[in-house]
Amino acid sequence: MNQDEIKQKVLEVLDHHKIGSLATVEQGKPNSRYMTFFHDCLTIYTPTSKETHKAEEIENNPNVHILLGYDCEGFGDAYVEVAGTAKFNNSEELKDKLWSSKLERWFDGKDDPNLVILEIEPQQIKLMNAGETAPAELKL
């Protein structure tokens, strides 16, 4: 697979899979949890509360790892591994774009002062289980 094909397949996975795991670093060890993800090209976003352990962990160490994809049908289910750095994005425009009524379980609306968007800038993306050449790294 060439780089254009790898990028297209990575974007397909990001388009079709919204739930994945986010790992942060806590006291030098990985700490994972499921999150809801959105993307704009290769930049990945996830809403969270600034009052969570993950927010504190990211303040202490912005390195994160995401697993996203996999349809649970067996071998050949493509997924991506993303290693990157996270930062807090408080853009009202981004909150408007990502807001969903499903978030009302955790927030009092898109103007809730605890709502922040984690913006993950990929440093490395690997496409996994996508054929004979997998894993395939997307050159960034």
Protein Blocks (a to p, Z undefined) as FASTA:
>chain_A
ZZklmmmmmmmmmmmpcbdcddddeehiacddddddddehjaccddddfkbfklmmmmmo
mcdcddeejjonaghiacddddddddddfbfklmmmmpcfklmmmpgcjklmkbccdddd
dfbdcdehiajkbccdddZZ
